[in-house]
Amino acid sequence: MMVSFFDQFASPSYLGIPLIAIAISLPWVLYPTPSARWINNRLVTLQGWFVSRFTNQLMLPLNLGGHKWALLLASLMVFLITINMLGLLPYTFTPTTQLSLNMGFAVPLWLATVIIGMRNQPTIALGHLLPEGTPVPLIPVLIIIETISLFIRPLALGVRLTANLTAGHLLIQLIATAVFVLLPMMPTVAILTATVLFLLTLLEVAVAMNSAYVFVLLLSLYLQENV
């Protein structure tokens, strides 16, 4: 039984061909393409308003050098939200439950922020490893600690996104299984459990959106330190 709970996180394949590529490319097919007309439909207008508001909020603390990342961060945000939300549908696969995929997003983007800081302002970037006013005996220890914390950042990004989605999917499957088991024996308890399942599903929708937002927000904070 416990093995079947984790089967939902296995990458699906058809005739030996991994289908994760289709799951990753599907979100971009679902969004309408804005036309050249002055007046668009409501869906395109709402889509443009959301991306514009999010980009303005994300770029607010950054200087002009960080605004070059606006398109990348906004696209990543929309991509992660769409994948996380599609994973809540029945008989679907959530690619962001795979740590390898999340690390594939986190490591290159984090490394790009570090390289930008080392290239544009190496003194300030290296100064983050040693807080001002540190006693001389503590300097080697603090440099080691800050260096470790710097390299842990991409791992924390990937693990946080993976753990949030994996825990939610497991809870939904566990409670759904309990509803099916209790329905013939105790219908009242099964109805109460189904109510809890509905509320948990709503919570998981919020977690799916919030996890994507936190992922991109932390990347923007790392970028803010280096531009």
N, C-alpha and C positions, 0 to 999 in steps of 0.2 A: 504493500500500500504506500509506504513512504517513498519508494522509488518512483511510483507513478506521479506523485506530487511534483517531482522535479523533472518529469518528462516534458513539461510545457516549456522548459528553458532550453531544451535541446534544439539545435539549429535544424530546421526541416530540410529535407532533400527529396528530389524526385528523379528517379532513374540515375541515382548517384550524383546528381547535380545539386549543389547547395542553392536553396531558394532565398538565402538572406540578401542576395543582391537585388532581387525583386522587391523584398520588404523595404530595403533602403531607398530604392528609386521610386517606389509607389507614391510617397507624399507629394512629390513635385508634380505628379500627374493630376492630383486632386484640386490643385489651386487654379483658378481661372487666370488667364493672361489679360492684363489691362489692354484695352484697345486705344486707338488714336483719337477716338471721339471725345468731345468735351464732357459729355454726360455719360457715365457708366451705370451699370446696374447696381443694386444695393449690395450684393455680395462683394463686388470688386471695390466699391466705396468703403465698405466696412473693413475689408482686408487692408486697403491702403491706410485707413485711419489707425488701425491697430499697429501696423508696422511703423508708421510715423510717430505715434505716441511712445511706443517702446524705444525706438531709436533716440528720440529726444531725451527721454528719461535716462537712458544708458550713457549717452554721450555728454550729459550735463556736467559731471565732475572732471571730464577729460579736457586737455588743451587741444589746440588745432591739430597737433601731430597725431593724437589718438583718434581723430575723426576719420582717418583713413580706414579704420577697422569697422566703421559703421555697417557697411554692407555685409561683411563677413559675420559679424556678431548677430545682426538681425536675421540673416539667413539661417544661421545655426540655431537660433532661438525658435524660429518657425519650424525648422526641421525636427528638432527634438520634441517640441510640443506635439506635433502631428504624429510622430512615431509612438510616443507614449500614449496618446489618446487612442490610436488605432489598436494598440496592444490590449486595450480593455474590452474590445469586441470579442464575442465568442469565436472559437476556432481560428484565432489569429496568433501570430508570433511577434514578440516584442524584441527587436534587435538590441535595444538599449539595456536589456537584462544581461547581455554578454559583456563581461569585463574587458575583453580584448577590444571590442568596438569602442567602448567608452575611453579606454586608454589611448586608442588610436586617434580620438579627438583631442584628448587632454594633453598628451605629451607634446605633439608638434606645436600646438597653440601656446602652451606654457613656454616651451623652448624658444619660440619666436619672440615672446615678450622679453625673455632674459637676454637674448641676442641683441634686441633693439636697445635695451638699457646699457649693455656693455659697449655697444657701438656709439651711441649718442652721448651718454653721460656715464662713463665708467667709474668716475670717482663717487658719484652719488649711488650708483648701483652697488658698488662694493661697500659703501658706507652703511648700507642696510644690514650688513653682516656684523657690525659692531656699533651698538648704541652709544651715543655721546655721553661722556662722563663715566664710563665703565672703569672700575678699579683695575690697576695693572695686573694683579694676580689672576683676575677673572677673564682677561682678554682671550687667552687661548681656548678656554672652555666655552665662552660665549660664541666665538667664531665657529667652533665645531658644531654647537647646538643650532646656530642660525643657518649654517650650511646644510645641516640635515633637514631642518624645517623647510628650507628652500626646495630641496629635491623631493620632499614628501608631498609638495603641493599637487603635482599632477596625479599622484596615486590617490590622494584624498578626493580630488575631483571625480576620478573614475569610480572609485569604490563607493562614494556617496550616492552617485546616480544609480549605480547597479544595486546597491543595498536597498534604497528606497523603493524601487520598482519591484525587486524580487520579493521583499517582505510583503508588500501589498498584494501581489499576485498569489502568494502562498496563503495569506489570510483569507482572501476571497475563495480560493479553492477549498480550504479546510472548512469554512463555514457553509459553503454550498454543499459539500459532501455531508455535513451534519444535517442539513435541511432534508436531503433525500433519505437519509437513514431514519430520521425522527418522524417523517411524514406518516408512514403507516402505523407507527406505534403511538406517538403522542402528537396529534395534529396541532393542538394549541401551542405547544412548545415549538413545533416546527414553524408555525406562523410568526411567532415572536423572533425566532432565529432568522427567518427570511426578512423580517423588518430590519434586524441588525445588519444583515447582508446588504440590503438596499442602502442603508446609511453608510456602510463601509465602502460601497461602490462610489457613492458621491464623494466621500473623503479621498478615495483613490484617484478620482478625477482631479481634485484639487492638488493632490500630491504629484500627479503626473505633470501638471502645469508648473507647479512651484519648483520641482526638481530641475526642469529645463531652465527656468528663470535663474535659479541659484547658480547653476553651472555657468551660464553666460555672465552673470553678475560678478562672480569670482574671477573669471577671466578678465573682465574689464577692470577690476581692482588691481590685478597683477599688472595689467597694461598701464594703469595709472601710475604705478610706482616707477615705471621705466621710460615714460615719455615726458 
